[in-house]
């Protein structure tokens, strides 16, 4: 299984869970805009710091499992984790916070 295939499965699950939790919490469009901003910031930070770590030769990727698309030096597959975190954590936090208010 390639990194991209693993990421697609992981992101699909994270996206569905985030949408379900956000709907149950009753969030509006402003909440989704904030989540999109968080995801964008996390993605930029991931590209910058992963690229710096790759430049410093702290780690390497198996080229056979990559699709070959890089942002600076960061493989695009590396962006799945900050995207998932940016979706899941705010949704879970909001859902748990609304649950306590009831």
Gaussian input, Z-matrix of N, CA and C with variables (Angstrom, degrees):
# hf/3-21g

backbone

0 1
 N
 C     1     B1
 C     2     B2     1     A1
 N     3     B3     2     A2     1     D1
 C     4     B4     3     A3     2     D2
 C     5     B5     4     A4     3     D3
 N     6     B6     5     A5     4     D4
 C     7     B7     6     A6     5     D5
 C     8     B8     7     A7     6     D6
 N     9     B9     8     A8     7     D7
 C    10    B10     9     A9     8     D8
 C    11    B11    10    A10     9     D9
 N    12    B12    11    A11    10    D10
 C    13    B13    12    A12    11    D11
 C    14    B14    13    A13    12    D12
 N    15    B15    14    A14    13    D13
 C    16    B16    15    A15    14    D14
 C    17    B17    16    A16    15    D15
 N    18    B18    17    A17    16    D16
 C    19    B19    18    A18    17    D17
 C    20    B20    19    A19    18    D18
 N    21    B21    20    A20    19    D19
 C    22    B22    21    A21    20    D20
 C    23    B23    22    A22    21    D21
 N    24    B24    23    A23    22    D22
 C    25    B25    24    A24    23    D23
 C    26    B26    25    A25    24    D24
 N    27    B27    26    A26    25    D25
 C    28    B28    27    A27    26    D26
 C    29    B29    28    A28    27    D27
 N    30    B30    29    A29    28    D28
 C    31    B31    30    A30    29    D29
 C    32    B32    31    A31    30    D30
 N    33    B33    32    A32    31    D31
 C    34    B34    33    A33    32    D32
 C    35    B35    34    A34    33    D33
 N    36    B36    35    A35    34    D34
 C    37    B37    36    A36    35    D35
 C    38    B38    37    A37    36    D36
 N    39    B39    38    A38    37    D37
 C    40    B40    39    A39    38    D38
 C    41    B41    40    A40    39    D39
 N    42    B42    41    A41    40    D40
 C    43    B43    42    A42    41    D41
 C    44    B44    43    A43    42    D42
 N    45    B45    44    A44    43    D43
 C    46    B46    45    A45    44    D44
 C    47    B47    46    A46    45    D45
 N    48    B48    47    A47    46    D46
 C    49    B49    48    A48    47    D47
 C    50    B50    49    A49    48    D48
 N    51    B51    50    A50    49    D49
 C    52    B52    51    A51    50    D50
 C    53    B53    52    A52    51    D51
 N    54    B54    53    A53    52    D52
 C    55    B55    54    A54    53    D53
 C    56    B56    55    A55    54    D54
 N    57    B57    56    A56    55    D55
 C    58    B58    57    A57    56    D56
 C    59    B59    58    A58    57    D57
 N    60    B60    59    A59    58    D58
 C    61    B61    60    A60    59    D59
 C    62    B62    61    A61    60    D60
 N    63    B63    62    A62    61    D61
 C    64    B64    63    A63    62    D62
 C    65    B65    64    A64    63    D63
 N    66    B66    65    A65    64    D64
 C    67    B67    66    A66    65    D65
 C    68    B68    67    A67    66    D66
 N    69    B69    68    A68    67    D67
 C    70    B70    69    A69    68    D68
 C    71    B71    70    A70    69    D69
 N    72    B72    71    A71    70    D70
 C    73    B73    72    A72    71    D71
 C    74    B74    73    A73    72    D72
 N    75    B75    74    A74    73    D73
 C    76    B76    75    A75    74    D74
 C    77    B77    76    A76    75    D75
 N    78    B78    77    A77    76    D76
 C    79    B79    78    A78    77    D77
 C    80    B80    79    A79    78    D78
 N    81    B81    80    A80    79    D79
 C    82    B82    81    A81    80    D80
 C    83    B83    82    A82    81    D81
 N    84    B84    83    A83    82    D82
 C    85    B85    84    A84    83    D83
 C    86    B86    85    A85    84    D84
 N    87    B87    86    A86    85    D85
 C    88    B88    87    A87    86    D86
 C    89    B89    88    A88    87    D87
 N    90    B90    89    A89    88    D88
 C    91    B91    90    A90    89    D89
 C    92    B92    91    A91    90    D90
 N    93    B93    92    A92    91    D91
 C    94    B94    93    A93    92    D92
 C    95    B95    94    A94    93    D93
 N    96    B96    95    A95    94    D94
 C    97    B97    96    A96    95    D95
 C    98    B98    97    A97    96    D96
 N    99    B99    98    A98    97    D97
 C   100   B100    99    A99    98    D98
 C   101   B101   100   A100    99    D99
 N   102   B102   101   A101   100   D100
 C   103   B103   102   A102   101   D101
 C   104   B104   103   A103   102   D102
 N   105   B105   104   A104   103   D103
 C   106   B106   105   A105   104   D104
 C   107   B107   106   A106   105   D105
 N   108   B108   107   A107   106   D106
 C   109   B109   108   A108   107   D107
 C   110   B110   109   A109   108   D108
 N   111   B111   110   A110   109   D109
 C   112   B112   111   A111   110   D110
 C   113   B113   112   A112   111   D111
 N   114   B114   113   A113   112   D112
 C   115   B115   114   A114   113   D113
 C   116   B116   115   A115   114   D114
 N   117   B117   116   A116   115   D115
 C   118   B118   117   A117   116   D116
 C   119   B119   118   A118   117   D117
 N   120   B120   119   A119   118   D118
 C   121   B121   120   A120   119   D119
 C   122   B122   121   A121   120   D120
 N   123   B123   122   A122   121   D121
 C   124   B124   123   A123   122   D122
 C   125   B125   124   A124   123   D123
 N   126   B126   125   A125   124   D124
 C   127   B127   126   A126   125   D125
 C   128   B128   127   A127   126   D126
 N   129   B129   128   A128   127   D127
 C   130   B130   129   A129   128   D128
 C   131   B131   130   A130   129   D129
 N   132   B132   131   A131   130   D130
 C   133   B133   132   A132   131   D131
 C   134   B134   133   A133   132   D132
 N   135   B135   134   A134   133   D133
 C   136   B136   135   A135   134   D134
 C   137   B137   136   A136   135   D135
 N   138   B138   137   A137   136   D136
 C   139   B139   138   A138   137   D137
 C   140   B140   139   A139   138   D138
 N   141   B141   140   A140   139   D139
 C   142   B142   141   A141   140   D140
 C   143   B143   142   A142   141   D141
 N   144   B144   143   A143   142   D142
 C   145   B145   144   A144   143   D143
 C   146   B146   145   A145   144   D144
 N   147   B147   146   A146   145   D145
 C   148   B148   147   A147   146   D146
 C   149   B149   148   A148   147   D147
 N   150   B150   149   A149   148   D148
 C   151   B151   150   A150   149   D149
 C   152   B152   151   A151   150   D150
 N   153   B153   152   A152   151   D151
 C   154   B154   153   A153   152   D152
 C   155   B155   154   A154   153   D153
 N   156   B156   155   A155   154   D154
 C   157   B157   156   A156   155   D155
 C   158   B158   157   A157   156   D156
 N   159   B159   158   A158   157   D157
 C   160   B160   159   A159   158   D158
 C   161   B161   160   A160   159   D159
 N   162   B162   161   A161   160   D160
 C   163   B163   162   A162   161   D161
 C   164   B164   163   A163   162   D162
 N   165   B165   164   A164   163   D163
 C   166   B166   165   A165   164   D164
 C   167   B167   166   A166   165   D165
 N   168   B168   167   A167   166   D166
 C   169   B169   168   A168   167   D167
 C   170   B170   169   A169   168   D168
 N   171   B171   170   A170   169   D169
 C   172   B172   171   A171   170   D170
 C   173   B173   172   A172   171   D171
 N   174   B174   173   A173   172   D172
 C   175   B175   174   A174   173   D173
 C   176   B176   175   A175   174   D174
 N   177   B177   176   A176   175   D175
 C   178   B178   177   A177   176   D176
 C   179   B179   178   A178   177   D177
 N   180   B180   179   A179   178   D178
 C   181   B181   180   A180   179   D179
 C   182   B182   181   A181   180   D180
 N   183   B183   182   A182   181   D181
 C   184   B184   183   A183   182   D182
 C   185   B185   184   A184   183   D183
 N   186   B186   185   A185   184   D184
 C   187   B187   186   A186   185   D185
 C   188   B188   187   A187   186   D186
 N   189   B189   188   A188   187   D187
 C   190   B190   189   A189   188   D188
 C   191   B191   190   A190   189   D189
 N   192   B192   191   A191   190   D190
 C   193   B193   192   A192   191   D191
 C   194   B194   193   A193   192   D192
 N   195   B195   194   A194   193   D193
 C   196   B196   195   A195   194   D194
 C   197   B197   196   A196   195   D195
 N   198   B198   197   A197   196   D196
 C   199   B199   198   A198   197   D197
 C   200   B200   199   A199   198   D198
 N   201   B201   200   A200   199   D199
 C   202   B202   201   A201   200   D200
 C   203   B203   202   A202   201   D201
 N   204   B204   203   A203   202   D202
 C   205   B205   204   A204   203   D203
 C   206   B206   205   A205   204   D204
 N   207   B207   206   A206   205   D205
 C   208   B208   207   A207   206   D206
 C   209   B209   208   A208   207   D207
 N   210   B210   209   A209   208   D208
 C   211   B211   210   A210   209   D209
 C   212   B212   211   A211   210   D210
 N   213   B213   212   A212   211   D211
 C   214   B214   213   A213   212   D212
 C   215   B215   214   A214   213   D213
 N   216   B216   215   A215   214   D214
 C   217   B217   216   A216   215   D215
 C   218   B218   217   A217   216   D216
 N   219   B219   218   A218   217   D217
 C   220   B220   219   A219   218   D218
 C   221   B221   220   A220   219   D219
 N   222   B222   221   A221   220   D220
 C   223   B223   222   A222   221   D221
 C   224   B224   223   A223   222   D222
 N   225   B225   224   A224   223   D223
 C   226   B226   225   A225   224   D224
 C   227   B227   226   A226   225   D225
 N   228   B228   227   A227   226   D226
 C   229   B229   228   A228   227   D227
 C   230   B230   229   A229   228   D228
 N   231   B231   230   A230   229   D229
 C   232   B232   231   A231   230   D230
 C   233   B233   232   A232   231   D231
 N   234   B234   233   A233   232   D232
 C   235   B235   234   A234   233   D233
 C   236   B236   235   A235   234   D234
 N   237   B237   236   A236   235   D235
 C   238   B238   237   A237   236   D236
 C   239   B239   238   A238   237   D237
 N   240   B240   239   A239   238   D238
 C   241   B241   240   A240   239   D239
 C   242   B242   241   A241   240   D240
 N   243   B243   242   A242   241   D241
 C   244   B244   243   A243   242   D242
 C   245   B245   244   A244   243   D243
 N   246   B246   245   A245   244   D244
 C   247   B247   246   A246   245   D245
 C   248   B248   247   A247   246   D246
 N   249   B249   248   A248   247   D247
 C   250   B250   249   A249   248   D248
 C   251   B251   250   A250   249   D249
 N   252   B252   251   A251   250   D250
 C   253   B253   252   A252   251   D251
 C   254   B254   253   A253   252   D252
 N   255   B255   254   A254   253   D253
 C   256   B256   255   A255   254   D254
 C   257   B257   256   A256   255   D255
 N   258   B258   257   A257   256   D256
 C   259   B259   258   A258   257   D257
 C   260   B260   259   A259   258   D258
 N   261   B261   260   A260   259   D259
 C   262   B262   261   A261   260   D260
 C   263   B263   262   A262   261   D261
 N   264   B264   263   A263   262   D262
 C   265   B265   264   A264   263   D263
 C   266   B266   265   A265   264   D264
 N   267   B267   266   A266   265   D265
 C   268   B268   267   A267   266   D266
 C   269   B269   268   A268   267   D267
 N   270   B270   269   A269   268   D268
 C   271   B271   270   A270   269   D269
 C   272   B272   271   A271   270   D270
 N   273   B273   272   A272   271   D271
 C   274   B274   273   A273   272   D272
 C   275   B275   274   A274   273   D273
 N   276   B276   275   A275   274   D274
 C   277   B277   276   A276   275   D275
 C   278   B278   277   A277   276   D276
 N   279   B279   278   A278   277   D277
 C   280   B280   279   A279   278   D278
 C   281   B281   280   A280   279   D279
 N   282   B282   281   A281   280   D280
 C   283   B283   282   A282   281   D281
 C   284   B284   283   A283   282   D282
 N   285   B285   284   A284   283   D283
 C   286   B286   285   A285   284   D284
 C   287   B287   286   A286   285   D285
 N   288   B288   287   A287   286   D286
 C   289   B289   288   A288   287   D287
 C   290   B290   289   A289   288   D288
 N   291   B291   290   A290   289   D289
 C   292   B292   291   A291   290   D290
 C   293   B293   292   A292   291   D291
 N   294   B294   293   A293   292   D292
 C   295   B295   294   A294   293   D293
 C   296   B296   295   A295   294   D294
 N   297   B297   296   A296   295   D295
 C   298   B298   297   A297   296   D296
 C   299   B299   298   A298   297   D297
 N   300   B300   299   A299   298   D298
 C   301   B301   300   A300   299   D299
 C   302   B302   301   A301   300   D300
 N   303   B303   302   A302   301   D301
 C   304   B304   303   A303   302   D302
 C   305   B305   304   A304   303   D303

   B1=1.4555
   B2=1.5246
   B3=1.3160
   B4=1.4596
   B5=1.5275
   B6=1.3237
   B7=1.4627
   B8=1.5311
   B9=1.3217
   B10=1.4677
   B11=1.5245
   B12=1.3088
   B13=1.4658
   B14=1.5215
   B15=1.3216
   B16=1.4600
   B17=1.5209
   B18=1.3138
   B19=1.4674
   B20=1.5225
   B21=1.3229
   B22=1.4606
   B23=1.5235
   B24=1.3127
   B25=1.4632
   B26=1.5194
   B27=1.3124
   B28=1.4643
   B29=1.5263
   B30=1.3308
   B31=1.4639
   B32=1.5232
   B33=1.3172
   B34=1.4681
   B35=1.5233
   B36=1.3103
   B37=1.4678
   B38=1.5212
   B39=1.3293
   B40=1.4654
   B41=1.5274
   B42=1.3198
   B43=1.4615
   B44=1.5192
   B45=1.3097
   B46=1.4675
   B47=1.5218
   B48=1.3105
   B49=1.4664
   B50=1.5225
   B51=1.3339
   B52=1.4652
   B53=1.5263
   B54=1.3291
   B55=1.4675
   B56=1.5244
   B57=1.3196
   B58=1.4680
   B59=1.5273
   B60=1.3270
   B61=1.4636
   B62=1.5240
   B63=1.3298
   B64=1.4668
   B65=1.5242
   B66=1.3120
   B67=1.4721
   B68=1.5203
   B69=1.3146
   B70=1.4661
   B71=1.5253
   B72=1.3295
   B73=1.4626
   B74=1.5225
   B75=1.3201
   B76=1.4575
   B77=1.5160
   B78=1.3115
   B79=1.4632
   B80=1.5210
   B81=1.3231
   B82=1.4548
   B83=1.5120
   B84=1.3393
   B85=1.4642
   B86=1.5328
   B87=1.3269
   B88=1.4728
   B89=1.5236
   B90=1.3284
   B91=1.4638
   B92=1.5186
   B93=1.3500
   B94=1.4622
   B95=1.5290
   B96=1.3392
   B97=1.4667
   B98=1.5185
   B99=1.3245
   B100=1.4627
   B101=1.5274
   B102=1.3125
   B103=1.4692
   B104=1.5277
   B105=1.3215
   B106=1.4684
   B107=1.5278
   B108=1.3277
   B109=1.4681
   B110=1.5220
   B111=1.3141
   B112=1.4646
   B113=1.5245
   B114=1.3195
   B115=1.4662
   B116=1.5318
   B117=1.3169
   B118=1.4775
   B119=1.5248
   B120=1.3175
   B121=1.4710
   B122=1.5268
   B123=1.3279
   B124=1.4629
   B125=1.5284
   B126=1.3198
   B127=1.4645
   B128=1.5299
   B129=1.3163
   B130=1.4747
   B131=1.5267
   B132=1.3168
   B133=1.4655
   B134=1.5219
   B135=1.3160
   B136=1.4655
   B137=1.5198
   B138=1.3254
   B139=1.4691
   B140=1.5268
   B141=1.3130
   B142=1.4690
   B143=1.5259
   B144=1.3284
   B145=1.4564
   B146=1.5280
   B147=1.3123
   B148=1.4672
   B149=1.5182
   B150=1.3218
   B151=1.4637
   B152=1.5262
   B153=1.3244
   B154=1.4678
   B155=1.5279
   B156=1.3245
   B157=1.4660
   B158=1.5213
   B159=1.3270
   B160=1.4634
   B161=1.5248
   B162=1.3364
   B163=1.4644
   B164=1.5242
   B165=1.3318
   B166=1.4619
   B167=1.5327
   B168=1.3330
   B169=1.4647
   B170=1.5319
   B171=1.3308
   B172=1.4592
   B173=1.5275
   B174=1.3245
   B175=1.4549
   B176=1.5127
   B177=1.3236
   B178=1.4588
   B179=1.5117
   B180=1.3237
   B181=1.4609
   B182=1.5156
   B183=1.3141
   B184=1.4570
   B185=1.5272
   B186=1.3096
   B187=1.4579
   B188=1.5331
   B189=1.3206
   B190=1.4639
   B191=1.5292
   B192=1.3226
   B193=1.4653
   B194=1.5287
   B195=1.3236
   B196=1.4622
   B197=1.5243
   B198=1.3449
   B199=1.4609
   B200=1.5290
   B201=1.3241
   B202=1.4498
   B203=1.5199
   B204=1.3127
   B205=1.4639
   B206=1.5225
   B207=1.3439
   B208=1.4621
   B209=1.5197
   B210=1.3096
   B211=1.4633
   B212=1.5157
   B213=1.3118
   B214=1.4487
   B215=1.5174
   B216=1.3084
   B217=1.4649
   B218=1.5284
   B219=1.3101
   B220=1.4564
   B221=1.5233
   B222=1.3186
   B223=1.4696
   B224=1.5330
   B225=1.3026
   B226=1.4608
   B227=1.5341
   B228=1.3216
   B229=1.4634
   B230=1.5255
   B231=1.3185
   B232=1.4679
   B233=1.5284
   B234=1.3088
   B235=1.4688
   B236=1.5247
   B237=1.3085
   B238=1.4671
   B239=1.5252
   B240=1.2961
   B241=1.4691
   B242=1.5227
   B243=1.3269
   B244=1.4737
   B245=1.5247
   B246=1.3272
   B247=1.4691
   B248=1.5205
   B249=1.3231
   B250=1.4607
   B251=1.5263
   B252=1.3111
   B253=1.4668
   B254=1.5258
   B255=1.3297
   B256=1.4636
   B257=1.5190
   B258=1.3145
   B259=1.4636
   B260=1.5248
   B261=1.3215
   B262=1.4639
   B263=1.5162
   B264=1.3207
   B265=1.4636
   B266=1.5254
   B267=1.3221
   B268=1.4702
   B269=1.5273
   B270=1.3376
   B271=1.4669
   B272=1.5194
   B273=1.3041
   B274=1.4627
   B275=1.5289
   B276=1.3117
   B277=1.4727
   B278=1.5322
   B279=1.3104
   B280=1.4676
   B281=1.5223
   B282=1.3257
   B283=1.4604
   B284=1.5274
   B285=1.3242
   B286=1.4703
   B287=1.5234
   B288=1.3414
   B289=1.4609
   B290=1.5157
   B291=1.3132
   B292=1.4658
   B293=1.5216
   B294=1.2917
   B295=1.4543
   B296=1.5321
   B297=1.3404
   B298=1.4648
   B299=1.5265
   B300=1.3240
   B301=1.4641
   B302=1.5284
   B303=1.3121
   B304=1.4635
   B305=1.4887
   A1=108.55
   A2=116.90
   A3=120.81
   A4=110.30
   A5=115.25
   A6=120.07
   A7=110.84
   A8=116.67
   A9=120.61
   A10=111.29
   A11=117.93
   A12=121.04
   A13=111.01
   A14=116.26
   A15=120.52
   A16=110.81
   A17=116.46
   A18=121.02
   A19=112.16
   A20=117.67
   A21=120.13
   A22=111.62
   A23=116.60
   A24=120.24
   A25=110.05
   A26=116.60
   A27=121.97
   A28=111.37
   A29=117.29
   A30=120.41
   A31=112.49
   A32=117.30
   A33=120.10
   A34=110.17
   A35=116.92
   A36=120.69
   A37=110.36
   A38=117.32
   A39=121.05
   A40=111.08
   A41=117.30
   A42=120.83
   A43=112.66
   A44=116.69
   A45=120.34
   A46=110.34
   A47=117.29
   A48=120.62
   A49=110.41
   A50=118.12
   A51=121.40
   A52=111.20
   A53=117.46
   A54=120.59
   A55=110.71
   A56=117.01
   A57=120.04
   A58=110.60
   A59=117.35
   A60=120.41
   A61=111.44
   A62=117.27
   A63=120.47
   A64=110.62
   A65=117.45
   A66=119.94
   A67=111.18
   A68=116.62
   A69=119.67
   A70=111.57
   A71=116.76
   A72=120.37
   A73=111.29
   A74=117.67
   A75=121.50
   A76=114.43
   A77=116.66
   A78=120.22
   A79=110.63
   A80=115.74
   A81=121.43
   A82=112.22
   A83=116.07
   A84=120.40
   A85=113.94
   A86=117.15
   A87=118.80
   A88=111.09
   A89=116.55
   A90=120.47
   A91=109.51
   A92=116.81
   A93=120.51
   A94=111.25
   A95=117.43
   A96=120.14
   A97=110.64
   A98=116.51
   A99=120.30
   A100=111.00
   A101=116.36
   A102=120.67
   A103=109.96
   A104=117.78
   A105=120.97
   A106=110.98
   A107=116.58
   A108=120.04
   A109=110.75
   A110=117.23
   A111=121.20
   A112=110.36
   A113=117.71
   A114=121.44
   A115=110.16
   A116=117.33
   A117=120.75
   A118=111.04
   A119=117.03
   A120=120.66
   A121=110.41
   A122=117.17
   A123=120.30
   A124=111.44
   A125=117.43
   A126=120.54
   A127=111.14
   A128=116.80
   A129=120.03
   A130=110.48
   A131=116.61
   A132=119.87
   A133=111.29
   A134=117.17
   A135=120.80
   A136=110.71
   A137=116.90
   A138=119.93
   A139=110.57
   A140=116.92
   A141=120.39
   A142=111.12
   A143=117.00
   A144=118.65
   A145=112.83
   A146=119.02
   A147=119.69
   A148=110.84
   A149=116.67
   A150=119.55
   A151=111.30
   A152=116.07
   A153=119.27
   A154=111.41
   A155=116.55
   A156=119.54
   A157=111.37
   A158=117.00
   A159=120.30
   A160=109.80
   A161=117.07
   A162=120.44
   A163=111.33
   A164=116.30
   A165=120.81
   A166=111.42
   A167=117.17
   A168=123.97
   A169=111.63
   A170=116.02
   A171=120.58
   A172=111.59
   A173=116.84
   A174=120.56
   A175=109.92
   A176=114.91
   A177=121.94
   A178=108.78
   A179=115.48
   A180=122.28
   A181=109.78
   A182=115.69
   A183=121.42
   A184=107.35
   A185=117.23
   A186=122.59
   A187=112.83
   A188=117.08
   A189=120.50
   A190=112.01
   A191=117.35
   A192=121.38
   A193=112.72
   A194=117.31
   A195=121.95
   A196=110.56
   A197=116.51
   A198=118.84
   A199=111.53
   A200=117.17
   A201=120.74
   A202=115.92
   A203=118.10
   A204=121.57
   A205=109.03
   A206=116.05
   A207=121.24
   A208=110.63
   A209=115.17
   A210=123.23
   A211=105.35
   A212=115.75
   A213=124.34
   A214=105.84
   A215=121.06
   A216=121.10
   A217=112.01
   A218=116.46
   A219=121.60
   A220=110.91
   A221=117.50
   A222=119.25
   A223=109.76
   A224=116.73
   A225=121.45
   A226=110.76
   A227=117.32
   A228=120.69
   A229=112.35
   A230=116.74
   A231=121.00
   A232=112.76
   A233=117.77
   A234=120.25
   A235=113.11
   A236=118.25
   A237=120.25
   A238=111.61
   A239=117.28
   A240=120.30
   A241=111.95
   A242=120.82
   A243=118.13
   A244=112.80
   A245=117.60
   A246=119.70
   A247=109.92
   A248=116.49
   A249=120.25
   A250=111.03
   A251=117.24
   A252=120.48
   A253=110.98
   A254=116.18
   A255=120.30
   A256=113.16
   A257=117.55
   A258=121.34
   A259=112.19
   A260=115.59
   A261=119.98
   A262=114.63
   A263=117.28
   A264=119.14
   A265=113.32
   A266=120.50
   A267=118.58
   A268=112.93
   A269=117.09
   A270=119.83
   A271=110.65
   A272=116.56
   A273=120.77
   A274=110.87
   A275=116.17
   A276=121.08
   A277=110.79
   A278=117.14
   A279=121.70
   A280=110.77
   A281=116.28
   A282=120.22
   A283=111.17
   A284=117.04
   A285=120.05
   A286=111.52
   A287=116.96
   A288=120.95
   A289=111.28
   A290=118.23
   A291=121.80
   A292=110.60
   A293=117.11
   A294=121.06
   A295=111.07
   A296=116.00
   A297=120.88
   A298=111.89
   A299=117.39
   A300=121.36
   A301=112.49
   A302=118.19
   A303=121.83
   A304=112.63
   D1=130.93
   D2=-179.95
   D3=-80.85
   D4=166.40
   D5=177.42
   D6=-60.83
   D7=-39.42
   D8=-178.58
   D9=-64.48
   D10=-41.11
   D11=178.43
   D12=-64.72
   D13=-44.34
   D14=176.98
   D15=-60.65
   D16=-42.70
   D17=-179.92
   D18=-65.26
   D19=-39.13
   D20=178.83
   D21=-62.08
   D22=-43.32
   D23=177.53
   D24=-63.29
   D25=-47.80
   D26=-178.59
   D27=-62.21
   D28=-44.52
   D29=-179.52
   D30=-69.17
   D31=-34.23
   D32=177.16
   D33=-63.71
   D34=-46.22
   D35=178.36
   D36=-63.70
   D37=-45.89
   D38=-179.87
   D39=-61.70
   D40=-41.38
   D41=179.63
   D42=-64.79
   D43=-44.19
   D44=179.50
   D45=-64.29
   D46=-46.45
   D47=179.73
   D48=-61.91
   D49=-42.36
   D50=-179.80
   D51=-63.30
   D52=-42.96
   D53=179.67
   D54=-65.51
   D55=-43.47
   D56=179.85
   D57=-63.04
   D58=-46.88
   D59=-179.70
   D60=-64.89
   D61=-40.15
   D62=-179.93
   D63=-66.25
   D64=-39.89
   D65=177.74
   D66=-65.40
   D67=-41.84
   D68=178.16
   D69=-64.47
   D70=-31.20
   D71=178.43
   D72=-80.93
   D73=-14.77
   D74=178.36
   D75=71.76
   D76=41.93
   D77=-179.36
   D78=-80.02
   D79=160.53
   D80=-179.93
   D81=-109.84
   D82=-172.59
   D83=-177.33
   D84=-64.38
   D85=-30.76
   D86=178.78
   D87=-64.58
   D88=-34.29
   D89=177.96
   D90=-64.33
   D91=-43.36
   D92=179.74
   D93=-66.22
   D94=-33.72
   D95=175.84
   D96=-64.64
   D97=-40.86
   D98=177.90
   D99=-64.73
   D100=-40.76
   D101=177.75
   D102=-63.40
   D103=-42.09
   D104=178.39
   D105=-62.03
   D106=-39.63
   D107=177.33
   D108=-64.64
   D109=-42.97
   D110=178.15
   D111=-61.44
   D112=-44.94
   D113=179.30
   D114=-61.38
   D115=-41.99
   D116=179.54
   D117=-63.45
   D118=-44.60
   D119=179.54
   D120=-63.91
   D121=-44.95
   D122=178.53
   D123=-62.32
   D124=-38.53
   D125=178.98
   D126=-65.46
   D127=-43.96
   D128=178.71
   D129=-62.88
   D130=-45.76
   D131=179.05
   D132=-62.40
   D133=-38.08
   D134=177.80
   D135=-63.62
   D136=-44.85
   D137=179.50
   D138=-61.47
   D139=-45.36
   D140=-178.00
   D141=-64.43
   D142=-53.76
   D143=-173.50
   D144=-74.75
   D145=-34.18
   D146=174.20
   D147=-64.74
   D148=-40.88
   D149=178.60
   D150=-62.65
   D151=-41.21
   D152=177.86
   D153=-64.21
   D154=-40.11
   D155=178.85
   D156=-68.96
   D157=-35.31
   D158=176.96
   D159=-68.55
   D160=-40.18
   D161=176.35
   D162=-60.54
   D163=-38.13
   D164=179.66
   D165=-77.97
   D166=-0.64
   D167=178.99
   D168=60.15
   D169=39.29
   D170=177.36
   D171=-77.94
   D172=-26.68
   D173=177.04
   D174=-157.16
   D175=164.24
   D176=178.86
   D177=-137.69
   D178=160.61
   D179=178.48
   D180=-111.27
   D181=152.01
   D182=174.14
   D183=-74.34
   D184=108.74
   D185=-175.25
   D186=-61.11
   D187=-26.45
   D188=-179.68
   D189=-69.78
   D190=-21.72
   D191=-178.14
   D192=-98.76
   D193=1.39
   D194=-177.49
   D195=-99.17
   D196=154.61
   D197=176.35
   D198=-87.23
   D199=-12.96
   D200=173.59
   D201=96.66
   D202=-0.55
   D203=178.73
   D204=-93.36
   D205=121.18
   D206=-178.91
   D207=-119.75
   D208=147.84
   D209=169.93
   D210=-112.33
   D211=110.83
   D212=-167.20
   D213=58.83
   D214=-109.50
   D215=175.51
   D216=-110.60
   D217=-1.98
   D218=-175.23
   D219=-85.55
   D220=125.07
   D221=175.68
   D222=-64.85
   D223=142.31
   D224=-177.42
   D225=-60.45
   D226=-26.69
   D227=178.54
   D228=-61.86
   D229=-26.15
   D230=-179.00
   D231=-69.86
   D232=-14.55
   D233=-177.54
   D234=-81.81
   D235=-8.92
   D236=-179.37
   D237=-64.02
   D238=-37.97
   D239=-175.16
   D240=-69.34
   D241=-46.57
   D242=176.33
   D243=-67.24
   D244=-31.05
   D245=176.68
   D246=-65.53
   D247=-46.12
   D248=179.15
   D249=-62.89
   D250=-42.81
   D251=178.95
   D252=-64.65
   D253=-40.52
   D254=179.19
   D255=-67.27
   D256=-24.48
   D257=176.05
   D258=-86.95
   D259=-50.10
   D260=-171.98
   D261=-72.47
   D262=-45.96
   D263=-174.10
   D264=-64.32
   D265=-47.09
   D266=176.54
   D267=-63.45
   D268=-37.28
   D269=179.24
   D270=-64.84
   D271=-44.92
   D272=178.92
   D273=-64.70
   D274=-44.54
   D275=179.14
   D276=-60.11
   D277=-45.64
   D278=-179.32
   D279=-66.55
   D280=-44.43
   D281=-179.62
   D282=-62.96
   D283=-44.09
   D284=179.26
   D285=-67.38
   D286=-36.35
   D287=178.76
   D288=-66.90
   D289=-41.70
   D290=178.82
   D291=-69.52
   D292=-31.41
   D293=-179.64
   D294=-65.46
   D295=-36.54
   D296=179.68
   D297=-70.78
   D298=-27.71
   D299=-176.67
   D300=-75.48
   D301=-18.96
   D302=-175.69
   D303=-76.04

